[in-house]
Amino acid sequence: MKKRVLIIENDPGIRNIVEFILQDHGFETLSISEPEDLTDVILFFPDVILLDEFINSQPGHRLCRKIKRVPDLATVPVIILSTASNIELIATECNADDYISKPFDVEDMVVKVVRLVSHQSLSPDISTL
């Protein structure tokens, strides 16, 4: 069974590229600009969520906090994507499992997704990946 990655990204170009890359690496993906409610997220049953910090109606870190409070989603790893210079702090404050700074290296993104869906521990300094 393929591992599932939910991509929440408001930029359709980035969303499509990330989806293509992850599908090419064997993942099943669902990409959306923003969930209307968390029911859509729960029903997809993702193994990891890639979440843009700058989505339309609310900051991604607020959505991350909501995801982490839902029992069906609390253990699903969340990776925050952002151009924000303080993305590491944002990810820490919302209990995200990792972060990726934009623009990002494709292989670094894939490595982080694989590690989280495989439940392998991250290296102590995740910024060097």
A tleap script that builds the chain and sets N, CA, C and O, in Angstrom:
source leaprc.protein.ff14SB
mol = sequence {
  NMET LYS LYS ARG VAL LEU ILE ILE GLU ASN
  ASP PRO GLY ILE ARG ASN ILE VAL GLU PHE
  ILE LEU GLN ASP HIE GLY PHE GLU THR LEU
  SER ILE SER GLU PRO GLU ASP LEU THR ASP
  VAL ILE LEU PHE PHE PRO ASP VAL ILE LEU
  LEU ASP GLU PHE ILE ASN SER GLN PRO GLY
  HIE ARG LEU CYS ARG LYS ILE LYS ARG VAL
  PRO ASP LEU ALA THR VAL PRO VAL ILE ILE
  LEU SER THR ALA SER ASN ILE GLU LEU ILE
  ALA THR GLU CYS ASN ALA ASP ASP TYR ILE
  SER LYS PRO PHE ASP VAL GLU ASP MET VAL
  VAL LYS VAL VAL ARG LEU VAL SER HIE GLN
  SER LEU SER PRO ASP ILE SER THR CLEU
}
set mol.1.N position { 0.832 -1.182 0.000 }
set mol.1.CA position { 0.000 0.000 0.000 }
set mol.1.C position { 0.879 1.249 0.000 }
set mol.1.O position { 1.813 1.360 0.794 }
set mol.2.N position { 0.576 2.172 -0.884 }
set mol.2.CA position { 1.353 3.402 -0.984 }
set mol.2.C position { 1.113 4.288 0.224 }
set mol.2.O position { 0.010 4.332 0.768 }
set mol.3.N position { 2.148 4.986 0.635 }
set mol.3.CA position { 2.025 5.980 1.699 }
set mol.3.C position { 1.346 7.216 1.115 }
set mol.3.O position { 1.560 7.571 -0.044 }
set mol.4.N position { 0.524 7.862 1.940 }
set mol.4.CA position { -0.281 8.991 1.483 }
set mol.4.C position { 0.258 10.319 2.010 }
set mol.4.O position { 0.548 10.464 3.197 }
set mol.5.N position { 0.384 11.273 1.108 }
set mol.5.CA position { 0.842 12.606 1.468 }
set mol.5.C position { -0.238 13.610 1.078 }
set mol.5.O position { -0.660 13.676 -0.076 }
set mol.6.N position { -0.670 14.382 2.057 }
set mol.6.CA position { -1.611 15.471 1.810 }
set mol.6.C position { -0.801 16.744 1.643 }
set mol.6.O position { 0.002 17.094 2.507 }
set mol.7.N position { -1.011 17.432 0.537 }
set mol.7.CA position { -0.302 18.671 0.236 }
set mol.7.C position { -1.312 19.815 0.336 }
set mol.7.O position { -2.275 19.870 -0.429 }
set mol.8.N position { -1.087 20.725 1.283 }
set mol.8.CA position { -1.946 21.901 1.441 }
set mol.8.C position { -1.092 23.104 1.082 }
set mol.8.O position { -0.246 23.538 1.863 }
set mol.9.N position { -1.324 23.635 -0.108 }
set mol.9.CA position { -0.491 24.700 -0.677 }
set mol.9.C position { -1.380 25.592 -1.521 }
set mol.9.O position { -2.104 25.101 -2.387 }
set mol.10.N position { -1.338 26.913 -1.281 }
set mol.10.CA position { -2.228 27.800 -2.019 }
set mol.10.C position { -1.738 28.110 -3.429 }
set mol.10.O position { -2.546 28.483 -4.279 }
set mol.11.N position { -0.461 27.971 -3.702 }
set mol.11.CA position { 0.074 28.246 -5.033 }
set mol.11.C position { -0.091 27.000 -5.902 }
set mol.11.O position { 0.550 25.980 -5.645 }
set mol.12.N position { -0.946 27.071 -6.931 }
set mol.12.CA position { -1.202 25.869 -7.741 }
set mol.12.C position { 0.042 25.342 -8.446 }
set mol.12.O position { 0.166 24.131 -8.632 }
set mol.13.N position { 0.958 26.205 -8.838 }
set mol.13.CA position { 2.178 25.753 -9.500 }
set mol.13.C position { 3.039 24.914 -8.572 }
set mol.13.O position { 3.498 23.835 -8.948 }
set mol.14.N position { 3.257 25.409 -7.361 }
set mol.14.CA position { 4.046 24.658 -6.377 }
set mol.14.C position { 3.317 23.379 -6.001 }
set mol.14.O position { 3.929 22.316 -5.899 }
set mol.15.N position { 2.004 23.482 -5.793 }
set mol.15.CA position { 1.194 22.318 -5.429 }
set mol.15.C position { 1.343 21.218 -6.480 }
set mol.15.O position { 1.540 20.053 -6.133 }
set mol.16.N position { 1.252 21.577 -7.750 }
set mol.16.CA position { 1.350 20.581 -8.828 }
set mol.16.C position { 2.746 19.981 -8.922 }
set mol.16.O position { 2.887 18.780 -9.155 }
set mol.17.N position { 3.773 20.796 -8.743 }
set mol.17.CA position { 5.148 20.292 -8.810 }
set mol.17.C position { 5.422 19.319 -7.664 }
set mol.17.O position { 5.972 18.238 -7.878 }
set mol.18.N position { 5.035 19.709 -6.445 }
set mol.18.CA position { 5.254 18.836 -5.282 }
set mol.18.C position { 4.491 17.531 -5.458 }
set mol.18.O position { 5.010 16.454 -5.164 }
set mol.19.N position { 3.262 17.633 -5.937 }
set mol.19.CA position { 2.462 16.424 -6.169 }
set mol.19.C position { 3.138 15.506 -7.193 }
set mol.19.O position { 3.239 14.299 -6.976 }
set mol.20.N position { 3.592 16.074 -8.292 }
set mol.20.CA position { 4.259 15.288 -9.333 }
set mol.20.C position { 5.506 14.598 -8.784 }
set mol.20.O position { 5.718 13.410 -9.026 }
set mol.21.N position { 6.333 15.346 -8.041 }
set mol.21.CA position { 7.578 14.799 -7.488 }
set mol.21.C position { 7.277 13.640 -6.537 }
set mol.21.O position { 7.911 12.588 -6.617 }
set mol.22.N position { 6.316 13.832 -5.643 }
set mol.22.CA position { 6.011 12.783 -4.667 }
set mol.22.C position { 5.369 11.566 -5.324 }
set mol.22.O position { 5.650 10.435 -4.927 }
set mol.23.N position { 4.517 11.778 -6.316 }
set mol.23.CA position { 3.947 10.649 -7.044 }
set mol.23.C position { 5.045 9.886 -7.779 }
set mol.23.O position { 5.017 8.657 -7.843 }
set mol.24.N position { 6.010 10.614 -8.333 }
set mol.24.CA position { 7.135 9.991 -9.027 }
set mol.24.C position { 7.984 9.148 -8.076 }
set mol.24.O position { 8.658 8.213 -8.507 }
set mol.25.N position { 7.952 9.478 -6.785 }
set mol.25.CA position { 8.680 8.710 -5.770 }
set mol.25.C position { 7.794 7.643 -5.106 }
set mol.25.O position { 8.170 7.060 -4.089 }
set mol.26.N position { 6.619 7.396 -5.689 }
set mol.26.CA position { 5.792 6.282 -5.239 }
set mol.26.C position { 4.738 6.603 -4.192 }
set mol.26.O position { 4.122 5.689 -3.646 }
set mol.27.N position { 4.516 7.876 -3.899 }
set mol.27.CA position { 3.506 8.249 -2.917 }
set mol.27.C position { 2.155 8.476 -3.575 }
set mol.27.O position { 2.074 8.896 -4.729 }
set mol.28.N position { 1.106 8.195 -2.834 }
set mol.28.CA position { -0.236 8.605 -3.235 }
set mol.28.C position { -0.427 10.004 -2.661 }
set mol.28.O position { -0.107 10.244 -1.497 }
set mol.29.N position { -0.938 10.914 -3.454 }
set mol.29.CA position { -1.064 12.290 -2.984 }
set mol.29.C position { -2.475 12.834 -3.181 }
set mol.29.O position { -3.232 12.394 -4.045 }
set mol.30.N position { -2.784 13.799 -2.347 }
set mol.30.CA position { -3.961 14.627 -2.523 }
set mol.30.C position { -3.468 16.040 -2.302 }
set mol.30.O position { -2.865 16.333 -1.270 }
set mol.31.N position { -3.718 16.924 -3.263 }
set mol.31.CA position { -3.268 18.301 -3.098 }
set mol.31.C position { -4.469 19.232 -3.148 }
set mol.31.O position { -5.319 19.146 -4.034 }
set mol.32.N position { -4.509 20.126 -2.165 }
set mol.32.CA position { -5.612 21.077 -2.052 }
set mol.32.C position { -5.046 22.432 -1.660 }
set mol.32.O position { -3.959 22.528 -1.090 }
set mol.33.N position { -5.805 23.483 -1.975 }
set mol.33.CA position { -5.346 24.819 -1.601 }
set mol.33.C position { -5.583 25.068 -0.120 }
set mol.33.O position { -4.803 25.759 0.536 }
set mol.34.N position { -6.653 24.506 0.397 }
set mol.34.CA position { -6.973 24.639 1.813 }
set mol.34.C position { -8.184 23.762 2.107 }
set mol.34.O position { -9.144 23.768 1.336 }
set mol.35.N position { -8.163 23.011 3.199 }
set mol.35.CA position { -9.335 22.184 3.516 }
set mol.35.C position { -10.482 23.048 4.026 }
set mol.35.O position { -10.266 23.995 4.781 }
set mol.36.N position { -11.699 22.719 3.611 }
set mol.36.CA position { -12.859 23.451 4.126 }
set mol.36.C position { -13.032 23.161 5.609 }
set mol.36.O position { -13.362 24.048 6.396 }
set mol.37.N position { -12.809 21.924 5.973 }
set mol.37.CA position { -12.777 21.540 7.383 }
set mol.37.C position { -11.864 20.319 7.490 }
set mol.37.O position { -11.402 19.796 6.476 }
set mol.38.N position { -11.614 19.881 8.677 }
set mol.38.CA position { -10.662 18.784 8.863 }
set mol.38.C position { -11.231 17.420 8.505 }
set mol.38.O position { -10.497 16.431 8.501 }
set mol.39.N position { -12.514 17.345 8.207 }
set mol.39.CA position { -13.110 16.083 7.771 }
set mol.39.C position { -12.440 15.596 6.492 }
set mol.39.O position { -12.169 14.405 6.340 }
set mol.40.N position { -12.172 16.536 5.565 }
set mol.40.CA position { -11.497 16.172 4.312 }
set mol.40.C position { -10.122 15.561 4.584 }
set mol.40.O position { -9.711 14.608 3.922 }
set mol.41.N position { -9.426 16.119 5.561 }
set mol.41.CA position { -8.097 15.631 5.916 }
set mol.41.C position { -8.193 14.242 6.529 }
set mol.41.O position { -7.436 13.342 6.166 }
set mol.42.N position { -9.129 14.069 7.461 }
set mol.42.CA position { -9.308 12.776 8.136 }
set mol.42.C position { -9.673 11.691 7.124 }
set mol.42.O position { -9.138 10.584 7.185 }
set mol.43.N position { -10.567 11.995 6.208 }
set mol.43.CA position { -11.030 11.001 5.235 }
set mol.43.C position { -9.933 10.535 4.281 }
set mol.43.O position { -9.985 9.409 3.787 }
set mol.44.N position { -8.957 11.374 4.020 }
set mol.44.CA position { -7.833 10.982 3.162 }
set mol.44.C position { -6.868 10.073 3.924 }
set mol.44.O position { -6.135 9.300 3.308 }
set mol.45.N position { -6.859 10.156 5.232 }
set mol.45.CA position { -6.009 9.373 6.118 }
set mol.45.C position { -4.539 9.465 5.693 }
set mol.45.O position { -3.923 8.463 5.329 }
set mol.46.N position { -3.985 10.694 5.747 }
set mol.46.CA position { -2.598 10.876 5.290 }
set mol.46.C position { -1.577 10.271 6.248 }
set mol.46.O position { -1.817 10.144 7.449 }
set mol.47.N position { -0.432 9.902 5.680 }
set mol.47.CA position { 0.705 9.450 6.482 }
set mol.47.C position { 1.592 10.631 6.863 }
set mol.47.O position { 2.329 10.569 7.847 }
set mol.48.N position { 1.519 11.692 6.090 }
set mol.48.CA position { 2.233 12.941 6.374 }
set mol.48.C position { 1.489 14.077 5.671 }
set mol.48.O position { 0.848 13.879 4.639 }
set mol.49.N position { 1.591 15.273 6.259 }
set mol.49.CA position { 0.950 16.456 5.688 }
set mol.49.C position { 2.021 17.501 5.417 }
set mol.49.O position { 2.789 17.862 6.309 }
set mol.50.N position { 2.069 17.986 4.176 }
set mol.50.CA position { 2.900 19.131 3.812 }
set mol.50.C position { 1.984 20.348 3.835 }
set mol.50.O position { 1.003 20.403 3.093 }
set mol.51.N position { 2.296 21.312 4.673 }
set mol.51.CA position { 1.396 22.435 4.923 }
set mol.51.C position { 2.103 23.758 4.687 }
set mol.51.O position { 3.083 24.075 5.361 }
set mol.52.N position { 1.607 24.525 3.733 }
set mol.52.CA position { 2.140 25.854 3.458 }
set mol.52.C position { 1.785 26.801 4.600 }
set mol.52.O position { 0.664 26.765 5.108 }
set mol.53.N position { 2.715 27.636 5.000 }
set mol.53.CA position { 2.447 28.611 6.056 }
set mol.53.C position { 1.495 29.706 5.579 }
set mol.53.O position { 0.720 30.240 6.372 }
set mol.54.N position { 1.547 30.037 4.308 }
set mol.54.CA position { 0.734 31.137 3.791 }
set mol.54.C position { -0.411 30.608 2.932 }
set mol.54.O position { -0.364 30.679 1.704 }
set mol.55.N position { -1.446 30.072 3.598 }
set mol.55.CA position { -2.646 29.652 2.880 }
set mol.55.C position { -3.675 30.764 2.978 }
set mol.55.O position { -3.438 31.763 3.658 }
set mol.56.N position { -4.789 30.615 2.327 }
set mol.56.CA position { -5.710 31.725 2.119 }
set mol.56.C position { -6.369 32.311 3.360 }
set mol.56.O position { -6.171 33.493 3.640 }
set mol.57.N position { -7.134 31.549 4.104 }
set mol.57.CA position { -7.966 32.138 5.152 }
set mol.57.C position { -7.312 32.187 6.526 }
set mol.57.O position { -7.788 32.902 7.408 }
set mol.58.N position { -6.225 31.437 6.723 }
set mol.58.CA position { -5.560 31.422 8.023 }
set mol.58.C position { -4.112 31.013 7.833 }
set mol.58.O position { -3.780 30.337 6.860 }
set mol.59.N position { -3.250 31.415 8.749 }
set mol.59.CA position { -1.857 30.964 8.635 }
set mol.59.C position { -1.776 29.446 8.797 }
set mol.59.O position { -2.557 28.847 9.536 }
set mol.60.N position { -0.829 28.840 8.101 }
set mol.60.CA position { -0.660 27.395 8.176 }
set mol.60.C position { -0.397 26.896 9.581 }
set mol.60.O position { -0.815 25.795 9.941 }
set mol.61.N position { 0.306 27.711 10.392 }
set mol.61.CA position { 0.601 27.249 11.754 }
set mol.61.C position { -0.664 27.129 12.601 }
set mol.61.O position { -0.719 26.299 13.509 }
set mol.62.N position { -1.682 27.944 12.319 }
set mol.62.CA position { -2.967 27.784 13.037 }
set mol.62.C position { -3.635 26.483 12.638 }
set mol.62.O position { -4.167 25.764 13.484 }
set mol.63.N position { -3.608 26.182 11.347 }
set mol.63.CA position { -4.172 24.926 10.879 }
set mol.63.C position { -3.387 23.745 11.450 }
set mol.63.O position { -3.976 22.723 11.803 }
set mol.64.N position { -2.084 23.878 11.542 }
set mol.64.CA position { -1.242 22.825 12.132 }
set mol.64.C position { -1.673 22.555 13.571 }
set mol.64.O position { -1.806 21.399 13.973 }
set mol.65.N position { -1.891 23.607 14.342 }
set mol.65.CA position { -2.337 23.434 15.738 }
set mol.65.C position { -3.677 22.701 15.788 }
set mol.65.O position { -3.878 21.823 16.627 }
set mol.66.N position { -4.595 23.065 14.884 }
set mol.66.CA position { -5.898 22.388 14.851 }
set mol.66.C position { -5.726 20.908 14.519 }
set mol.66.O position { -6.355 20.050 15.138 }
set mol.67.N position { -4.875 20.616 13.544 }
set mol.67.CA position { -4.621 19.230 13.152 }
set mol.67.C position { -4.090 18.430 14.342 }
set mol.67.O position { -4.524 17.304 14.583 }
set mol.68.N position { -3.166 19.008 15.069 }
set mol.68.CA position { -2.530 18.311 16.195 }
set mol.68.C position { -3.485 18.100 17.370 }
set mol.68.O position { -3.203 17.289 18.252 }
set mol.69.N position { -4.624 18.828 17.393 }
set mol.69.CA position { -5.609 18.656 18.472 }
set mol.69.C position { -6.699 17.642 18.131 }
set mol.69.O position { -7.489 17.279 19.003 }
set mol.70.N position { -6.756 17.185 16.899 }
set mol.70.CA position { -7.772 16.222 16.484 }
set mol.70.C position { -7.229 14.811 16.720 }
set mol.70.O position { -6.194 14.446 16.162 }
set mol.71.N position { -7.913 14.023 17.533 }
set mol.71.CA position { -7.396 12.678 17.861 }
set mol.71.C position { -7.034 11.826 16.641 }
set mol.71.O position { -6.029 11.115 16.667 }
set mol.72.N position { -7.834 11.887 15.579 }
set mol.72.CA position { -7.558 11.077 14.390 }
set mol.72.C position { -6.341 11.565 13.608 }
set mol.72.O position { -5.821 10.844 12.757 }
set mol.73.N position { -5.884 12.788 13.891 }
set mol.73.CA position { -4.770 13.369 13.146 }
set mol.73.C position { -3.551 13.703 14.003 }
set mol.73.O position { -2.488 14.029 13.474 }
set mol.74.N position { -3.702 13.624 15.307 }
set mol.74.CA position { -2.659 14.097 16.224 }
set mol.74.C position { -1.296 13.463 15.987 }
set mol.74.O position { -0.271 14.103 16.224 }
set mol.75.N position { -1.266 12.230 15.527 }
set mol.75.CA position { 0.019 11.548 15.322 }
set mol.75.C position { 0.526 11.648 13.882 }
set mol.75.O position { 1.604 11.141 13.570 }
set mol.76.N position { -0.238 12.293 13.011 }
set mol.76.CA position { 0.189 12.448 11.621 }
set mol.76.C position { 1.271 13.536 11.569 }
set mol.76.O position { 1.032 14.666 11.997 }
set mol.77.N position { 2.451 13.202 11.050 }
set mol.77.CA position { 3.503 14.217 10.961 }
set mol.77.C position { 3.107 15.359 10.024 }
set mol.77.O position { 2.518 15.142 8.965 }
set mol.78.N position { 3.447 16.578 10.443 }
set mol.78.CA position { 3.184 17.772 9.641 }
set mol.78.C position { 4.518 18.445 9.339 }
set mol.78.O position { 5.337 18.666 10.231 }
set mol.79.N position { 4.717 18.766 8.064 }
set mol.79.CA position { 5.890 19.522 7.631 }
set mol.79.C position { 5.388 20.874 7.134 }
set mol.79.O position { 4.575 20.937 6.211 }
set mol.80.N position { 5.869 21.953 7.745 }
set mol.80.CA position { 5.502 23.301 7.325 }
set mol.80.C position { 6.428 23.745 6.196 }
set mol.80.O position { 7.646 23.595 6.287 }
set mol.81.N position { 5.841 24.292 5.133 }
set mol.81.CA position { 6.592 24.857 4.006 }
set mol.81.C position { 6.444 26.371 4.058 }
set mol.81.O position { 5.339 26.877 4.253 }
set mol.82.N position { 7.546 27.101 3.888 }
set mol.82.CA position { 7.406 28.554 3.941 }
set mol.82.C position { 8.627 29.286 3.432 }
set mol.82.O position { 9.744 28.767 3.426 }
set mol.83.N position { 8.374 30.513 3.005 }
set mol.83.CA position { 9.454 31.436 2.664 }
set mol.83.C position { 9.823 32.295 3.867 }
set mol.83.O position { 10.783 33.063 3.809 }
set mol.84.N position { 9.070 32.172 4.955 }
set mol.84.CA position { 9.310 32.995 6.142 }
set mol.84.C position { 10.711 32.739 6.700 }
set mol.84.O position { 11.166 31.597 6.760 }
set mol.85.N position { 11.381 33.805 7.105 }
set mol.85.CA position { 12.738 33.662 7.639 }
set mol.85.C position { 12.747 32.963 8.998 }
set mol.85.O position { 13.765 32.399 9.398 }
set mol.86.N position { 11.618 32.996 9.710 }
set mol.86.CA position { 11.539 32.373 11.036 }
set mol.86.C position { 10.762 31.054 11.002 }
set mol.86.O position { 10.074 30.712 11.964 }
set mol.87.N position { 10.869 30.323 9.907 }
set mol.87.CA position { 10.088 29.110 9.734 }
set mol.87.C position { 10.406 28.055 10.793 }
set mol.87.O position { 9.518 27.302 11.192 }
set mol.88.N position { 11.640 27.988 11.249 }
set mol.88.CA position { 11.973 27.010 12.283 }
set mol.88.C position { 11.199 27.308 13.572 }
set mol.88.O position { 10.680 26.392 14.211 }
set mol.89.N position { 11.123 28.562 13.944 }
set mol.89.CA position { 10.366 28.970 15.130 }
set mol.89.C position { 8.870 28.706 14.941 }
set mol.89.O position { 8.207 28.206 15.849 }
set mol.90.N position { 8.346 29.038 13.773 }
set mol.90.CA position { 6.929 28.796 13.478 }
set mol.90.C position { 6.614 27.305 13.614 }
set mol.90.O position { 5.622 26.929 14.238 }
set mol.91.N position { 7.455 26.469 13.033 }
set mol.91.CA position { 7.241 25.019 13.089 }
set mol.91.C position { 7.280 24.509 14.527 }
set mol.91.O position { 6.468 23.667 14.911 }
set mol.92.N position { 8.200 25.005 15.304 }
set mol.92.CA position { 8.318 24.589 16.707 }
set mol.92.C position { 7.088 25.001 17.502 }
set mol.92.O position { 6.554 24.210 18.279 }
set mol.93.N position { 6.637 26.237 17.309 }
set mol.93.CA position { 5.511 26.754 18.086 }
set mol.93.C position { 4.190 26.051 17.786 }
set mol.93.O position { 3.306 26.008 18.642 }
set mol.94.N position { 4.046 25.506 16.589 }
set mol.94.CA position { 2.779 24.830 16.260 }
set mol.94.C position { 2.902 23.313 16.349 }
set mol.94.O position { 1.994 22.590 15.940 }
set mol.95.N position { 4.025 22.831 16.882 }
set mol.95.CA position { 4.266 21.396 17.043 }
set mol.95.C position { 4.367 20.638 15.720 }
set mol.95.O position { 4.063 19.447 15.654 }
set mol.96.N position { 4.794 21.338 14.672 }
set mol.96.CA position { 5.056 20.644 13.411 }
set mol.96.C position { 6.241 19.713 13.619 }
set mol.96.O position { 7.086 19.950 14.482 }
set mol.97.N position { 6.296 18.671 12.835 }
set mol.97.CA position { 7.342 17.677 12.979 }
set mol.97.C position { 8.622 18.059 12.238 }
set mol.97.O position { 9.701 17.548 12.538 }
set mol.98.N position { 8.490 18.951 11.280 }
set mol.98.CA position { 9.650 19.417 10.532 }
set mol.98.C position { 9.230 20.645 9.728 }
set mol.98.O position { 8.070 21.056 9.759 }
set mol.99.N position { 10.178 21.215 9.018 }
set mol.99.CA position { 9.883 22.357 8.159 }
set mol.99.C position { 10.774 22.286 6.929 }
set mol.99.O position { 11.824 21.645 6.933 }
set mol.100.N position { 10.327 22.958 5.883 }
set mol.100.CA position { 11.094 23.081 4.650 }
set mol.100.C position { 11.023 24.537 4.227 }
set mol.100.O position { 9.938 25.093 4.059 }
set mol.101.N position { 12.179 25.145 4.059 }
set mol.101.CA position { 12.243 26.531 3.598 }
set mol.101.C position { 12.115 26.563 2.083 }
set mol.101.O position { 12.728 25.764 1.375 }
set mol.102.N position { 11.306 27.504 1.597 }
set mol.102.CA position { 11.187 27.736 0.158 }
set mol.102.C position { 12.173 28.829 -0.222 }
set mol.102.O position { 12.373 29.763 0.554 }
set mol.103.N position { 12.787 28.742 -1.380 }
set mol.103.CA position { 12.720 27.623 -2.315 }
set mol.103.C position { 13.427 26.405 -1.715 }
set mol.103.O position { 14.368 26.542 -0.933 }
set mol.104.N position { 12.962 25.228 -2.090 }
set mol.104.CA position { 13.488 24.024 -1.468 }
set mol.104.C position { 14.176 23.129 -2.489 }
set mol.104.O position { 13.893 23.176 -3.686 }
set mol.105.N position { 15.085 22.315 -1.974 }
set mol.105.CA position { 15.751 21.311 -2.766 }
set mol.105.C position { 14.835 20.088 -2.836 }
set mol.105.O position { 14.378 19.594 -1.805 }
set mol.106.N position { 14.574 19.611 -4.021 }
set mol.106.CA position { 13.637 18.504 -4.231 }
set mol.106.C position { 14.042 17.271 -3.433 }
set mol.106.O position { 13.203 16.677 -2.755 }
set mol.107.N position { 15.300 16.880 -3.501 }
set mol.107.CA position { 15.732 15.676 -2.795 }
set mol.107.C position { 15.617 15.840 -1.280 }
set mol.107.O position { 15.277 14.885 -0.583 }
set mol.108.N position { 15.893 17.027 -0.767 }
set mol.108.CA position { 15.725 17.271 0.669 }
set mol.108.C position { 14.268 17.085 1.081 }
set mol.108.O position { 13.978 16.501 2.125 }
set mol.109.N position { 13.354 17.589 0.248 }
set mol.109.CA position { 11.937 17.435 0.551 }
set mol.109.C position { 11.563 15.955 0.585 }
set mol.109.O position { 10.888 15.503 1.510 }
set mol.110.N position { 11.996 15.215 -0.411 }
set mol.110.CA position { 11.659 13.795 -0.483 }
set mol.110.C position { 12.250 13.048 0.716 }
set mol.110.O position { 11.582 12.196 1.301 }
set mol.111.N position { 13.481 13.354 1.080 }
set mol.111.CA position { 14.125 12.703 2.227 }
set mol.111.C position { 13.321 12.964 3.502 }
set mol.111.O position { 13.093 12.043 4.286 }
set mol.112.N position { 12.899 14.183 3.710 }
set mol.112.CA position { 12.137 14.506 4.922 }
set mol.112.C position { 10.797 13.774 4.936 }
set mol.112.O position { 10.383 13.266 5.979 }
set mol.113.N position { 10.125 13.715 3.808 }
set mol.113.CA position { 8.840 13.006 3.736 }
set mol.113.C position { 9.054 11.517 4.013 }
set mol.113.O position { 8.323 10.921 4.804 }
set mol.114.N position { 10.042 10.923 3.371 }
set mol.114.CA position { 10.313 9.490 3.562 }
set mol.114.C position { 10.632 9.203 5.019 }
set mol.114.O position { 10.126 8.233 5.582 }
set mol.115.N position { 11.454 10.022 5.632 }
set mol.115.CA position { 11.818 9.800 7.031 }
set mol.115.C position { 10.595 9.847 7.934 }
set mol.115.O position { 10.454 9.021 8.836 }
set mol.116.N position { 9.723 10.799 7.698 }
set mol.116.CA position { 8.557 10.919 8.574 }
set mol.116.C position { 7.539 9.811 8.348 }
set mol.116.O position { 6.940 9.323 9.306 }
set mol.117.N position { 7.334 9.412 7.122 }
set mol.117.CA position { 6.367 8.330 6.896 }
set mol.117.C position { 6.934 6.993 7.338 }
set mol.117.O position { 6.182 6.057 7.610 }
set mol.118.N position { 8.235 6.897 7.409 }
set mol.118.CA position { 8.879 5.670 7.884 }
set mol.118.C position { 9.074 5.691 9.383 }
set mol.118.O position { 9.541 4.708 9.958 }
set mol.119.N position { 8.723 6.798 10.033 }
set mol.119.CA position { 8.850 6.974 11.483 }
set mol.119.C position { 10.284 6.836 11.955 }
set mol.119.O position { 10.540 6.386 13.072 }
set mol.120.N position { 11.228 7.231 11.090 }
set mol.120.CA position { 12.623 7.246 11.497 }
set mol.120.C position { 12.900 8.570 12.182 }
set mol.120.O position { 12.296 9.588 11.843 }
set mol.121.N position { 13.798 8.562 13.129 }
set mol.121.CA position { 14.114 9.805 13.821 }
set mol.121.C position { 14.937 10.698 12.900 }
set mol.121.O position { 15.731 10.225 12.087 }
set mol.122.N position { 14.726 11.992 13.051 }
set mol.122.CA position { 15.473 12.973 12.280 }
set mol.122.C position { 16.820 13.188 12.938 }
set mol.122.O position { 16.992 12.945 14.133 }
set mol.123.N position { 17.758 13.640 12.153 }
set mol.123.CA position { 19.053 13.977 12.723 }
set mol.123.C position { 18.876 15.155 13.679 }
set mol.123.O position { 17.924 15.921 13.531 }
set mol.124.N position { 19.776 15.320 14.662 }
set mol.124.CA position { 19.620 16.403 15.626 }
set mol.124.C position { 19.552 17.777 14.976 }
set mol.124.O position { 18.837 18.648 15.471 }
set mol.125.N position { 20.268 17.996 13.892 }
set mol.125.CA position { 20.229 19.294 13.234 }
set mol.125.C position { 19.510 19.146 11.890 }
set mol.125.O position { 20.142 18.901 10.863 }
set mol.126.N position { 18.199 19.294 11.909 }
set mol.126.CA position { 17.409 19.065 10.693 }
set mol.126.C position { 17.668 20.120 9.638 }
set mol.126.O position { 17.350 19.902 8.468 }
set mol.127.N position { 18.228 21.245 10.007 }
set mol.127.CA position { 18.475 22.296 9.020 }
set mol.127.C position { 19.612 21.947 8.080 }
set mol.127.O position { 19.790 22.620 7.064 }
set mol.128.N position { 20.389 20.911 8.387 }
set mol.128.CA position { 21.509 20.540 7.525 }
set mol.128.C position { 21.120 19.498 6.489 }
set mol.128.O position { 21.956 19.101 5.676 }
set mol.129.N position { 19.885 19.053 6.498 }
set mol.129.CA position { 19.475 18.036 5.526 }
set mol.129.C position { 19.337 18.617 4.143 }
set mol.129.O position { 18.999 17.899 3.203 }
savepdb mol mol.pdb
quit
